[in-house]
Amino acid sequence: MEVAGRHVVVTGGAGGIGRALIRRFAQEGARAIVAADRDLAGAQTVAAEAGALAVELDAGRESSVLALVAEATAAHGPIDIFISNAGVPGAMGGPEAPDDVWDEAWRVNVMAHVWAARALLPEMLERGDGYLINTASAAGLLTQVSSLVYSVTKHAAVSLAEWMAIEYGERGVRVSCICPQGVRTPMLDLAMDDPAGAAALTSGGLIEPEDVADAVVAGIRDERMLILPHENVAGFMALKGSDPERWLKGMRRMVRTARS
Ligand code: NAD
């Protein structure tokens, strides 16, 4: 699919990857763009630059995702491309993270994508046209050693995209999942506090949000399910798939070395 002439909605659009996507979609000639975020002032700034509509969103509540879909549709007609990009880092560490942190990560990193699909699929399937994209992470294909919450919820986001790509792919609804490693945004800072997290995130080199936007436009054009802005991630996936025990040993060694 080409972005030109399309109606695109991006959540988490106030900063980081979402802002870069919105700027890039404007350059590509999208017909209409919606920037949604819980940070309304930030979304308004990005929207003003890109000639987009800003909408306040709490991606962790279904009613708010539904209201976003309704407002965008009322303003510009059916949504062609919905990018569920808002995400939260969860907590550092393992299962000791409190339930409210797990709950927020499940809602924003997973259920927001489910709620968007639930709202949009009937109309997209009827039209035989549409594109659902979520931003997961390389953590959803490999792991993010600094955060169990983040790794688990991002794996769920990848699984959701895979399932939908199989189920709806031949009925006109394309599905993609964006899986970057380290991208220079405010979210990166938390994981970089843990030396092991930093080692994992930088193993493929840090890239800019604009590099992710380039990869996303190319991925949409090719209608590729997995959008991998870092080249090395496919190689790490291949190693994990072909020899999981060797991959685990390598990961343990990396964590040990980084923390020693
Ligand atoms: P960011 O912190 O710059 O942007 C995240 C945006 O999501 C913010 O504007 C924030 O206000 C918004 N947001 C958070 N919770 C929300 C909610 N409940 N409702 C509405 N908006 C909400 O970080 P980013 O790096 O641009 O993150 C974008 C996506 O990319 C996330 O899903 C993140 O997990 C993913 N990601 C980031 C990296 C990285 O290294 N930065 C790597 C892989 C994946």
py3Dmol code that shows the C-alpha trace and the ligand (Angstrom):
import py3Dmol

protein = """\
ATOM      1  CA  MET A   1       0.000   0.000   0.000  1.00  0.00           C
ATOM      2  CA  GLU A   2       1.147   3.553  -0.644  1.00  0.00           C
ATOM      3  CA  VAL A   3       0.630   6.077   2.175  1.00  0.00           C
ATOM      4  CA  ALA A   4      -0.188   8.819  -0.352  1.00  0.00           C
ATOM      5  CA  GLY A   5      -3.900   9.573  -0.433  1.00  0.00           C
ATOM      6  CA  ARG A   6      -4.608   7.529   2.718  1.00  0.00           C
ATOM      7  CA  HIS A   7      -6.185   8.406   6.086  1.00  0.00           C
ATOM      8  CA  VAL A   8      -3.677   7.474   8.780  1.00  0.00           C
ATOM      9  CA  VAL A   9      -4.052   7.433  12.578  1.00  0.00           C
ATOM     10  CA  VAL A  10      -0.964   7.212  14.821  1.00  0.00           C
ATOM     11  CA  THR A  11      -1.174   6.696  18.585  1.00  0.00           C
ATOM     12  CA  GLY A  12       1.706   7.815  20.772  1.00  0.00           C
ATOM     13  CA  GLY A  13       2.020  10.599  18.223  1.00  0.00           C
ATOM     14  CA  ALA A  14       3.275  13.325  20.583  1.00  0.00           C
ATOM     15  CA  GLY A  15       6.924  12.308  20.489  1.00  0.00           C
ATOM     16  CA  GLY A  16       9.591   9.763  19.630  1.00  0.00           C
ATOM     17  CA  ILE A  17       8.713   7.244  16.922  1.00  0.00           C
ATOM     18  CA  GLY A  18       5.084   8.410  16.616  1.00  0.00           C
ATOM     19  CA  ARG A  19       6.111  12.006  15.844  1.00  0.00           C
ATOM     20  CA  ALA A  20       8.635  10.823  13.229  1.00  0.00           C
ATOM     21  CA  LEU A  21       5.942   8.659  11.611  1.00  0.00           C
ATOM     22  CA  ILE A  22       3.506  11.576  11.431  1.00  0.00           C
ATOM     23  CA  ARG A  23       6.081  13.929   9.905  1.00  0.00           C
ATOM     24  CA  ARG A  24       7.036  11.271   7.350  1.00  0.00           C
ATOM     25  CA  PHE A  25       3.399  10.453   6.448  1.00  0.00           C
ATOM     26  CA  ALA A  26       2.786  14.163   5.797  1.00  0.00           C
ATOM     27  CA  GLN A  27       5.777  14.203   3.411  1.00  0.00           C
ATOM     28  CA  GLU A  28       4.448  11.068   1.717  1.00  0.00           C
ATOM     29  CA  GLY A  29       1.170  12.839   0.938  1.00  0.00           C
ATOM     30  CA  ALA A  30      -1.262  11.122   3.281  1.00  0.00           C
ATOM     31  CA  ARG A  31      -4.804  12.438   2.680  1.00  0.00           C
ATOM     32  CA  ALA A  32      -5.449  12.963   6.408  1.00  0.00           C
ATOM     33  CA  ILE A  33      -3.421  12.284   9.554  1.00  0.00           C
ATOM     34  CA  VAL A  34      -4.506  11.989  13.189  1.00  0.00           C
ATOM     35  CA  ALA A  35      -1.992  12.344  16.036  1.00  0.00           C
ATOM     36  CA  ALA A  36      -3.352  10.750  19.217  1.00  0.00           C
ATOM     37  CA  ASP A  37      -1.638  10.764  22.589  1.00  0.00           C
ATOM     38  CA  ARG A  38      -2.312  11.106  26.307  1.00  0.00           C
ATOM     39  CA  ASP A  39      -0.067  14.174  26.012  1.00  0.00           C
ATOM     40  CA  LEU A  40      -2.564  16.368  24.155  1.00  0.00           C
ATOM     41  CA  ALA A  41      -0.332  19.465  24.079  1.00  0.00           C
ATOM     42  CA  GLY A  42       2.471  17.389  22.513  1.00  0.00           C
ATOM     43  CA  ALA A  43       0.080  15.882  19.973  1.00  0.00           C
ATOM     44  CA  GLN A  44      -1.204  19.365  19.109  1.00  0.00           C
ATOM     45  CA  THR A  45       2.321  20.629  18.441  1.00  0.00           C
ATOM     46  CA  VAL A  46       3.080  17.686  16.125  1.00  0.00           C
ATOM     47  CA  ALA A  47      -0.328  17.995  14.456  1.00  0.00           C
ATOM     48  CA  ALA A  48       0.122  21.720  13.795  1.00  0.00           C
ATOM     49  CA  GLU A  49       3.432  21.027  12.017  1.00  0.00           C
ATOM     50  CA  ALA A  50       2.041  18.192   9.923  1.00  0.00           C
ATOM     51  CA  GLY A  51      -1.425  19.581   9.155  1.00  0.00           C
ATOM     52  CA  ALA A  52      -2.919  16.757  11.253  1.00  0.00           C
ATOM     53  CA  LEU A  53      -5.779  16.481  13.734  1.00  0.00           C
ATOM     54  CA  ALA A  54      -4.763  16.084  17.402  1.00  0.00           C
ATOM     55  CA  VAL A  55      -6.866  13.832  19.627  1.00  0.00           C
ATOM     56  CA  GLU A  56      -6.418  13.113  23.333  1.00  0.00           C
ATOM     57  CA  LEU A  57      -6.194   9.376  23.951  1.00  0.00           C
ATOM     58  CA  ASP A  58      -5.707   7.003  26.846  1.00  0.00           C
ATOM     59  CA  ALA A  59      -4.620   3.901  24.936  1.00  0.00           C
ATOM     60  CA  GLY A  60      -5.123   1.886  28.117  1.00  0.00           C
ATOM     61  CA  ARG A  61      -8.934   2.245  27.976  1.00  0.00           C
ATOM     62  CA  GLU A  62     -11.154   0.719  25.291  1.00  0.00           C
ATOM     63  CA  SER A  63     -13.664   3.584  25.483  1.00  0.00           C
ATOM     64  CA  SER A  64     -10.907   6.048  24.631  1.00  0.00           C
ATOM     65  CA  VAL A  65      -9.657   3.957  21.662  1.00  0.00           C
ATOM     66  CA  LEU A  66     -13.264   3.739  20.411  1.00  0.00           C
ATOM     67  CA  ALA A  67     -13.694   7.497  20.792  1.00  0.00           C
ATOM     68  CA  LEU A  68     -10.502   8.058  18.767  1.00  0.00           C
ATOM     69  CA  VAL A  69     -11.748   5.830  15.937  1.00  0.00           C
ATOM     70  CA  ALA A  70     -15.125   7.629  15.983  1.00  0.00           C
ATOM     71  CA  GLU A  71     -13.574  11.122  15.982  1.00  0.00           C
ATOM     72  CA  ALA A  72     -11.109  10.334  13.180  1.00  0.00           C
ATOM     73  CA  THR A  73     -13.839   8.687  11.072  1.00  0.00           C
ATOM     74  CA  ALA A  74     -16.232  11.600  11.593  1.00  0.00           C
ATOM     75  CA  ALA A  75     -13.534  14.068  10.558  1.00  0.00           C
ATOM     76  CA  HIS A  76     -12.004  12.294   7.559  1.00  0.00           C
ATOM     77  CA  GLY A  77     -14.019   9.187   6.663  1.00  0.00           C
ATOM     78  CA  PRO A  78     -12.875   5.564   7.000  1.00  0.00           C
ATOM     79  CA  ILE A  79      -9.425   5.003   8.486  1.00  0.00           C
ATOM     80  CA  ASP A  80      -7.040   3.320   6.017  1.00  0.00           C
ATOM     81  CA  ILE A  81      -3.974   2.815   8.211  1.00  0.00           C
ATOM     82  CA  PHE A  82      -4.125   2.629  12.024  1.00  0.00           C
ATOM     83  CA  ILE A  83      -0.783   2.551  13.819  1.00  0.00           C
ATOM     84  CA  SER A  84      -1.153   1.505  17.443  1.00  0.00           C
ATOM     85  CA  ASN A  85       2.219   2.836  18.530  1.00  0.00           C
ATOM     86  CA  ALA A  86       1.738   4.171  22.080  1.00  0.00           C
ATOM     87  CA  GLY A  87       3.715   2.050  24.508  1.00  0.00           C
ATOM     88  CA  VAL A  88       4.959   1.997  28.084  1.00  0.00           C
ATOM     89  CA  PRO A  89       8.271   0.639  29.347  1.00  0.00           C
ATOM     90  CA  GLY A  90       6.789  -1.178  32.357  1.00  0.00           C
ATOM     91  CA  ALA A  91       9.227  -1.671  35.222  1.00  0.00           C
ATOM     92  CA  MET A  92      12.834  -2.760  35.304  1.00  0.00           C
ATOM     93  CA  GLY A  93      13.518  -6.233  36.655  1.00  0.00           C
ATOM     94  CA  GLY A  94      11.440  -9.385  36.948  1.00  0.00           C
ATOM     95  CA  PRO A  95       8.174 -10.748  38.365  1.00  0.00           C
ATOM     96  CA  GLU A  96       8.444  -8.529  41.468  1.00  0.00           C
ATOM     97  CA  ALA A  97       7.012  -5.631  39.423  1.00  0.00           C
ATOM     98  CA  PRO A  98       3.711  -4.625  41.072  1.00  0.00           C
ATOM     99  CA  ASP A  99       0.425  -5.734  39.520  1.00  0.00           C
ATOM    100  CA  ASP A 100      -0.576  -2.189  38.592  1.00  0.00           C
ATOM    101  CA  VAL A 101       2.551  -1.898  36.414  1.00  0.00           C
ATOM    102  CA  TRP A 102       1.778  -5.252  34.761  1.00  0.00           C
ATOM    103  CA  ASP A 103      -1.816  -4.152  34.263  1.00  0.00           C
ATOM    104  CA  GLU A 104      -0.893  -0.849  32.583  1.00  0.00           C
ATOM    105  CA  ALA A 105       1.604  -2.595  30.276  1.00  0.00           C
ATOM    106  CA  TRP A 106      -0.955  -5.235  29.277  1.00  0.00           C
ATOM    107  CA  ARG A 107      -3.489  -2.529  28.521  1.00  0.00           C
ATOM    108  CA  VAL A 108      -1.247  -0.152  26.570  1.00  0.00           C
ATOM    109  CA  ASN A 109       1.209  -2.596  24.953  1.00  0.00           C
ATOM    110  CA  VAL A 110      -1.340  -5.307  24.082  1.00  0.00           C
ATOM    111  CA  MET A 111      -5.024  -4.584  24.650  1.00  0.00           C
ATOM    112  CA  ALA A 112      -4.881  -1.197  22.885  1.00  0.00           C
ATOM    113  CA  HIS A 113      -4.067  -3.126  19.686  1.00  0.00           C
ATOM    114  CA  VAL A 114      -6.911  -5.583  20.349  1.00  0.00           C
ATOM    115  CA  TRP A 115      -9.375  -2.741  20.961  1.00  0.00           C
ATOM    116  CA  ALA A 116      -8.305  -0.936  17.771  1.00  0.00           C
ATOM    117  CA  ALA A 117      -8.692  -4.136  15.742  1.00  0.00           C
ATOM    118  CA  ARG A 118     -12.080  -4.844  17.350  1.00  0.00           C
ATOM    119  CA  ALA A 119     -13.298  -1.368  16.405  1.00  0.00           C
ATOM    120  CA  LEU A 120     -11.869  -1.274  12.872  1.00  0.00           C
ATOM    121  CA  LEU A 121     -12.018  -4.817  11.481  1.00  0.00           C
ATOM    122  CA  PRO A 122     -15.746  -5.022  10.642  1.00  0.00           C
ATOM    123  CA  GLU A 123     -15.580  -1.921   8.441  1.00  0.00           C
ATOM    124  CA  MET A 124     -12.192  -2.820   6.909  1.00  0.00           C
ATOM    125  CA  LEU A 125     -13.299  -6.386   6.107  1.00  0.00           C
ATOM    126  CA  GLU A 126     -16.486  -5.107   4.526  1.00  0.00           C
ATOM    127  CA  ARG A 127     -14.492  -2.655   2.386  1.00  0.00           C
ATOM    128  CA  GLY A 128     -11.850  -5.310   1.699  1.00  0.00           C
ATOM    129  CA  ASP A 129      -9.226  -2.662   2.430  1.00  0.00           C
ATOM    130  CA  GLY A 130      -7.322  -1.481   5.470  1.00  0.00           C
ATOM    131  CA  TYR A 131      -4.071  -1.716   7.359  1.00  0.00           C
ATOM    132  CA  LEU A 132      -3.532  -2.457  11.061  1.00  0.00           C
ATOM    133  CA  ILE A 133      -0.041  -1.864  12.437  1.00  0.00           C
ATOM    134  CA  ASN A 134       1.272  -2.128  15.959  1.00  0.00           C
ATOM    135  CA  THR A 135       4.618  -1.088  17.356  1.00  0.00           C
ATOM    136  CA  ALA A 136       5.981  -4.028  19.309  1.00  0.00           C
ATOM    137  CA  SER A 137       9.766  -4.260  19.631  1.00  0.00           C
ATOM    138  CA  ALA A 138      12.722  -6.539  18.973  1.00  0.00           C
ATOM    139  CA  ALA A 139      12.054  -7.387  22.650  1.00  0.00           C
ATOM    140  CA  GLY A 140       8.933  -9.180  21.383  1.00  0.00           C
ATOM    141  CA  LEU A 141      10.996 -11.379  19.054  1.00  0.00           C
ATOM    142  CA  LEU A 142      14.096 -11.864  21.223  1.00  0.00           C
ATOM    143  CA  THR A 143      13.867 -10.416  24.743  1.00  0.00           C
ATOM    144  CA  GLN A 144      14.686  -7.240  26.667  1.00  0.00           C
ATOM    145  CA  VAL A 145      16.913  -8.435  29.484  1.00  0.00           C
ATOM    146  CA  SER A 146      16.269  -5.388  31.692  1.00  0.00           C
ATOM    147  CA  SER A 147      12.479  -5.831  31.901  1.00  0.00           C
ATOM    148  CA  LEU A 148      10.281  -8.903  32.125  1.00  0.00           C
ATOM    149  CA  VAL A 149       7.098  -6.791  31.876  1.00  0.00           C
ATOM    150  CA  TYR A 150       8.244  -5.186  28.641  1.00  0.00           C
ATOM    151  CA  SER A 151       9.463  -8.457  27.082  1.00  0.00           C
ATOM    152  CA  VAL A 152       6.289 -10.391  27.883  1.00  0.00           C
ATOM    153  CA  THR A 153       3.867  -7.725  26.684  1.00  0.00           C
ATOM    154  CA  LYS A 154       5.842  -7.056  23.491  1.00  0.00           C
ATOM    155  CA  HIS A 155       5.883 -10.805  22.722  1.00  0.00           C
ATOM    156  CA  ALA A 156       2.099 -10.720  23.033  1.00  0.00           C
ATOM    157  CA  ALA A 157       1.943  -7.781  20.617  1.00  0.00           C
ATOM    158  CA  VAL A 158       3.980  -9.730  18.021  1.00  0.00           C
ATOM    159  CA  SER A 159       1.778 -12.781  18.475  1.00  0.00           C
ATOM    160  CA  LEU A 160      -1.342 -10.689  17.987  1.00  0.00           C
ATOM    161  CA  ALA A 161      -0.017  -9.281  14.704  1.00  0.00           C
ATOM    162  CA  GLU A 162       1.007 -12.739  13.442  1.00  0.00           C
ATOM    163  CA  TRP A 163      -2.403 -14.186  14.227  1.00  0.00           C
ATOM    164  CA  MET A 164      -4.246 -11.352  12.515  1.00  0.00           C
ATOM    165  CA  ALA A 165      -1.933 -11.421   9.469  1.00  0.00           C
ATOM    166  CA  ILE A 166      -2.809 -15.081   8.938  1.00  0.00           C
ATOM    167  CA  GLU A 167      -6.529 -14.682   9.590  1.00  0.00           C
ATOM    168  CA  TYR A 168      -7.208 -11.467   7.658  1.00  0.00           C
ATOM    169  CA  GLY A 169      -4.277 -11.216   5.200  1.00  0.00           C
ATOM    170  CA  GLU A 170      -6.191 -12.675   2.285  1.00  0.00           C
ATOM    171  CA  ARG A 171      -9.293 -10.600   2.977  1.00  0.00           C
ATOM    172  CA  GLY A 172      -7.852  -7.172   2.208  1.00  0.00           C
ATOM    173  CA  VAL A 173      -6.720  -6.255   5.727  1.00  0.00           C
ATOM    174  CA  ARG A 174      -2.937  -6.005   5.895  1.00  0.00           C
ATOM    175  CA  VAL A 175      -1.155  -6.335   9.236  1.00  0.00           C
ATOM    176  CA  SER A 176       2.345  -5.218  10.186  1.00  0.00           C
ATOM    177  CA  CYS A 177       4.342  -5.221  13.384  1.00  0.00           C
ATOM    178  CA  ILE A 178       7.190  -2.743  13.909  1.00  0.00           C
ATOM    179  CA  CYS A 179      10.074  -4.337  15.840  1.00  0.00           C
ATOM    180  CA  PRO A 180      12.991  -1.969  16.407  1.00  0.00           C
ATOM    181  CA  GLN A 181      15.857  -2.451  18.850  1.00  0.00           C
ATOM    182  CA  GLY A 182      17.314   0.713  20.391  1.00  0.00           C
ATOM    183  CA  VAL A 183      15.855   3.988  19.076  1.00  0.00           C
ATOM    184  CA  ARG A 184      16.942   7.353  20.505  1.00  0.00           C
ATOM    185  CA  THR A 185      13.711   8.434  22.252  1.00  0.00           C
ATOM    186  CA  PRO A 186      12.827   9.261  25.881  1.00  0.00           C
ATOM    187  CA  MET A 187      11.721   5.630  26.406  1.00  0.00           C
ATOM    188  CA  LEU A 188      15.225   4.369  25.786  1.00  0.00           C
ATOM    189  CA  ASP A 189      16.666   6.143  28.840  1.00  0.00           C
ATOM    190  CA  LEU A 190      15.051   3.823  31.403  1.00  0.00           C
ATOM    191  CA  ALA A 191      16.432   0.609  29.878  1.00  0.00           C
ATOM    192  CA  MET A 192      19.873   2.201  29.446  1.00  0.00           C
ATOM    193  CA  ASP A 193      20.115   2.526  33.275  1.00  0.00           C
ATOM    194  CA  ASP A 194      20.772  -1.225  33.475  1.00  0.00           C
ATOM    195  CA  PRO A 195      24.165  -2.115  31.945  1.00  0.00           C
ATOM    196  CA  ALA A 196      22.747  -5.402  30.611  1.00  0.00           C
ATOM    197  CA  GLY A 197      19.741  -3.600  29.110  1.00  0.00           C
ATOM    198  CA  ALA A 198      22.092  -1.079  27.532  1.00  0.00           C
ATOM    199  CA  ALA A 199      24.313  -3.852  26.100  1.00  0.00           C
ATOM    200  CA  ALA A 200      21.302  -5.618  24.567  1.00  0.00           C
ATOM    201  CA  LEU A 201      19.733  -2.436  23.203  1.00  0.00           C
ATOM    202  CA  THR A 202      22.927  -1.177  21.619  1.00  0.00           C
ATOM    203  CA  SER A 203      24.004  -4.526  20.149  1.00  0.00           C
ATOM    204  CA  GLY A 204      22.519  -3.529  16.816  1.00  0.00           C
ATOM    205  CA  GLY A 205      23.469   0.150  17.102  1.00  0.00           C
ATOM    206  CA  LEU A 206      21.136   2.964  18.187  1.00  0.00           C
ATOM    207  CA  ILE A 207      19.047   4.493  15.420  1.00  0.00           C
ATOM    208  CA  GLU A 208      16.912   7.645  15.168  1.00  0.00           C
ATOM    209  CA  PRO A 209      13.083   7.744  15.082  1.00  0.00           C
ATOM    210  CA  GLU A 210      13.386   9.004  11.482  1.00  0.00           C
ATOM    211  CA  ASP A 211      15.157   5.729  10.548  1.00  0.00           C
ATOM    212  CA  VAL A 212      12.167   3.819  11.946  1.00  0.00           C
ATOM    213  CA  ALA A 213       9.829   6.014   9.866  1.00  0.00           C
ATOM    214  CA  ASP A 214      11.841   5.162   6.714  1.00  0.00           C
ATOM    215  CA  ALA A 215      11.540   1.448   7.486  1.00  0.00           C
ATOM    216  CA  VAL A 216       7.809   1.767   8.189  1.00  0.00           C
ATOM    217  CA  VAL A 217       7.054   3.543   4.902  1.00  0.00           C
ATOM    218  CA  ALA A 218       9.041   0.856   3.033  1.00  0.00           C
ATOM    219  CA  GLY A 219       7.330  -1.905   5.025  1.00  0.00           C
ATOM    220  CA  ILE A 220       3.869  -0.504   4.267  1.00  0.00           C
ATOM    221  CA  ARG A 221       4.780  -0.241   0.589  1.00  0.00           C
ATOM    222  CA  ASP A 222       5.876  -3.907   0.545  1.00  0.00           C
ATOM    223  CA  GLU A 223       3.070  -4.938   2.939  1.00  0.00           C
ATOM    224  CA  ARG A 224       5.615  -6.782   5.058  1.00  0.00           C
ATOM    225  CA  MET A 225       4.326  -8.260   8.322  1.00  0.00           C
ATOM    226  CA  LEU A 226       7.565  -7.817  10.268  1.00  0.00           C
ATOM    227  CA  ILE A 227       9.121  -4.375   9.930  1.00  0.00           C
ATOM    228  CA  LEU A 228      12.682  -4.599  11.235  1.00  0.00           C
ATOM    229  CA  PRO A 229      14.439  -1.215  11.205  1.00  0.00           C
ATOM    230  CA  HIS A 230      17.635  -2.865  12.575  1.00  0.00           C
ATOM    231  CA  GLU A 231      19.222  -5.257  10.079  1.00  0.00           C
ATOM    232  CA  ASN A 232      20.791  -7.542  12.702  1.00  0.00           C
ATOM    233  CA  VAL A 233      17.457  -8.503  14.321  1.00  0.00           C
ATOM    234  CA  ALA A 234      16.591 -10.993  11.569  1.00  0.00           C
ATOM    235  CA  GLY A 235      19.980 -12.666  12.169  1.00  0.00           C
ATOM    236  CA  PHE A 236      19.403 -12.887  15.939  1.00  0.00           C
ATOM    237  CA  MET A 237      15.940 -14.387  15.259  1.00  0.00           C
ATOM    238  CA  ALA A 238      17.471 -16.963  12.941  1.00  0.00           C
ATOM    239  CA  LEU A 239      20.010 -17.945  15.610  1.00  0.00           C
ATOM    240  CA  LYS A 240      17.310 -18.172  18.278  1.00  0.00           C
ATOM    241  CA  GLY A 241      15.132 -20.297  15.989  1.00  0.00           C
ATOM    242  CA  SER A 242      17.856 -22.645  14.839  1.00  0.00           C
ATOM    243  CA  ASP A 243      19.648 -23.138  18.178  1.00  0.00           C
ATOM    244  CA  PRO A 244      17.698 -21.718  21.163  1.00  0.00           C
ATOM    245  CA  GLU A 245      20.098 -23.157  23.766  1.00  0.00           C
ATOM    246  CA  ARG A 246      23.088 -21.487  22.104  1.00  0.00           C
ATOM    247  CA  TRP A 247      21.143 -18.233  21.908  1.00  0.00           C
ATOM    248  CA  LEU A 248      20.326 -18.445  25.663  1.00  0.00           C
ATOM    249  CA  LYS A 249      23.975 -19.117  26.525  1.00  0.00           C
ATOM    250  CA  GLY A 250      25.005 -16.073  24.477  1.00  0.00           C
ATOM    251  CA  MET A 251      22.412 -13.896  26.194  1.00  0.00           C
ATOM    252  CA  ARG A 252      23.541 -15.071  29.660  1.00  0.00           C
ATOM    253  CA  ARG A 253      27.144 -14.310  28.761  1.00  0.00           C
ATOM    254  CA  MET A 254      26.185 -10.828  27.556  1.00  0.00           C
ATOM    255  CA  VAL A 255      24.269 -10.081  30.800  1.00  0.00           C
ATOM    256  CA  ARG A 256      27.082 -11.440  33.007  1.00  0.00           C
ATOM    257  CA  THR A 257      29.755  -9.445  31.179  1.00  0.00           C
ATOM    258  CA  ALA A 258      27.717  -6.229  31.182  1.00  0.00           C
ATOM    259  CA  ARG A 259      26.966  -6.438  34.919  1.00  0.00           C
ATOM    260  CA  SER A 260      30.460  -7.491  36.054  1.00  0.00           C
TER     261      SER A 260
END
"""
ligand_1 = """\
44
NAD
P 8.247 7.732 23.648
O 8.220 7.606 25.121
O 9.019 8.821 23.005
O 6.766 7.770 23.039
C 5.721 7.031 23.573
C 4.469 7.861 23.383
O 3.347 7.082 23.833
C 4.494 9.142 24.222
O 4.161 10.262 23.421
C 3.467 8.874 25.321
O 2.812 10.045 25.777
C 2.518 7.929 24.603
N 1.720 7.117 25.533
C 2.172 6.340 26.534
N 1.129 5.784 27.187
C 0.006 6.212 26.567
C -1.373 5.996 26.764
N -1.830 5.228 27.772
N -2.259 6.580 25.935
C -1.819 7.381 24.918
N -0.518 7.653 24.691
C 0.371 7.066 25.502
O 8.799 6.320 23.158
P 8.992 5.702 21.704
O 10.307 5.043 21.738
O 8.668 6.668 20.626
O 7.872 4.563 21.770
C 6.938 4.322 20.726
C 6.741 2.815 20.637
O 7.968 2.220 20.198
C 6.398 2.143 21.955
O 5.394 1.167 21.749
C 7.716 1.490 22.358
O 7.527 0.388 23.203
C 8.257 1.099 21.005
N 9.683 0.830 20.930
C 10.604 1.760 21.289
C 11.967 1.445 21.203
C 13.037 2.418 21.600
O 14.217 2.021 21.708
N 12.743 3.682 21.824
C 12.372 0.193 20.726
C 11.392 -0.723 20.350
C 10.062 -0.393 20.446
"""
view = py3Dmol.view(width=600, height=400)
view.addModel(protein, "pdb")
view.setStyle({"model": 0}, {"cartoon": {"style": "trace"}})
view.addModel(ligand_1, "xyz")
view.setStyle({"model": 1}, {"stick": {}})
view.zoomTo()
view.show()
